[in-house]
């Protein structure tokens, strides 16, 4: 298991490491303040190593938080494993990914 880190960027934040059941609560808590006062927020997922369904649930929660704060959330560099879980779950069409 790799260390999971959330880092702030100019356009939002990026995640590196694992997005799994054991890490998503910490990632959510760290990310909440980054939604405030933004019209657009990019979430860079290019450095995510491993993901499970909890990681996908976190993406949906980030989208929900974005809607609540009138912030458009866009996912950048989503790993193939995450895209496949989203596709198999029927969620690929609602997750905005570049």
N, C-alpha and C positions, 0 to 999 in steps of 0.2 A: 504494500500500500504506500502510495506517495503522499507527501505532505500536501494538504489542500490550502490554497492561498487565494484570497480575494484582493485584487489590487485595483486602485482607482486609476482611471484613464481620463484623458481630456473629454471624451464623449460618453463616458459611463464607467464601466468597470469590467475587469476580466477575471476569469477563474482559471486556476491551474491546479493540477492534481486530480483527486477523485471526487466525483459527485455521486455519493452513495448514501444509503440510509444513515450511516454513522457520521456524515459530514454536513448534510443539508441544513440542519437546524442552525449550526454555527454560521453557515454561509448566508442564510436568510437574515439572521440577527445582524450580521456585519453589513448587509446590503441595504437595510431599510432606509437609512438616512440619505442614501444616494439618489432616491427617487424624488425627494422634495425639491421643488422649484425648477424642475426640468420639463421641457416639452417633449424631448426626445432622449432616449437612453439606449446606448448600445451595450450589449453584453457580449464580450469576446470569449468564446468557448474553445478557441483554437488550442489551448494548452491543457485541456481536460484529458486525463489519461484513461480513467475508467468511469463508467456511469451505469446506474441501474434505474429502476422505475422511480425511485425516490428523487433522483436527479431530474428526471422528466417532470415529476410533480412540482419540483422547485421552479422550473421554467414557467409552468402554468401559474404558480403563485406569484412570480414576478410579473407576469402579464396582468394578473388580477390587481396587484398593487399599482401597476401602471395605469390601468383604467380608473382606479379609485383616485389617483392623483392627476388625472388628465395628462399622463405621460405616455408617449408612444414607445414601446419596448421593441427593440430589434435585436435578434440573435445573430452574431457574426461568427463565421468559421465553426459551425456546429460539426462535431465529429461524426463520422459515418455510423458508429455504434449508436449514438443518440438519435440520429435520423432514422435508423432502422427501428429502434424501439418506438419512436413516435409514429412511424408508418404502421407498424404492427398494432399499435394501440388506437389507430384511427385519429391521431392528433396532429399528423403532419401538416394538414391544411390550416390549422389555427396558429401554429408556431411560425412566426415570421423569421426566416433565416436567410442570410446572405452568404 
